[in-house]
Amino acid sequence: MLVIQVIQEMVSLALVKTYFFIYFFIFLEEVLTIFFFIDINECTLGTHNCHPQATCTNTIGSYTCACDIGYFGDGFTCGKYIILRRKIH
């Protein structure tokens, strides 16, 4: 009878340890996910390299730049469209 009780306690303790480690690793995974995937909004902080005439859009882990209406370029370098009018005689 004593042997059975000892085995039951060992199994019970093993299950407790197993559940503890499962919950610990789930918790650890969530903490690491939060720690490594905190997004820094470069647009809000002003740490982006977008042209002054471009709009910065935050993305996870980065940002994109797009020239404003009336300008052309890749967002990092923007130029203004110039409309040339030619007089016809």
N, C-alpha and C positions, 0 to 999 in steps of 0.2 A: 504494500500500500504506500509506503514511504517513497519507494522508487517512482511510482506513478505520479505522486504529488510533485516530486522533484522534476520529473519530465514535463509535467503540465506547467510548472512555474518557468522552466527554461523556455518552453514554447511560447508562453505568454510574454516573457521578457524579450524573446527574439522578435515577436510580432510588434511589441512596443518600439523596439529599436528600429525595426523595418519601417514602421509608420513615421517615426521621428525622422529618419533619413529621407524618406520620400517627401515629407513636408519641408524639410530643410532644403532639399535640392530644388523643390518648386519655388520656395521663397528666394533662394539664391539666384535662380534663373531670372525671376522677376526683378530682383535688385540689379543684376548685371545688365539686363535689358534696359532698364531705366538709366543706369549709369552710362552705358555705352551709346545709347540712342537718344540722348538729350539733344534736341535740335536747337541750334543757336540761330536766331533770326538776324542775319547780317543786314537785312533791309532796315529793320527797326533800329539796330545799333549804329547804322551808318558805316559799317566796315566793308561794304561792298565796293566794287570798282566800276559801277555803272556810270555811264556818261551823265552829266547834269540834265540833259534833255532826254533821259531814258527812265523807264519805270522798272523798279526792282521788284521781283516776285520771289518770295521765300519758298524754298522746296526743302524736303527733308535732307539735311546734310549739306545743303548748298543753296544757290539762288540762281535766278535767270534775270537777264536784262533785255528789255525791248525798247527800241526807240519810240518816242512819243509821236503822235500824229503830226505829220508835216515834216518829219525827219526820217532819214534812212540810215541803215547800218546794222551792226550786230548787237547793239545795245551797250557795248563798251566804247565804241566810237560811233558817233552819230553826226550826220551832216544834214543841213537844211536843203529842202527842195527849192530850187530857184526857177521861177517861171519866166522864160524869156519871151518877150513879145516883139514881134517884128512888124514894122510898119510897112504896109503895102501901098504903093503909089497908084 
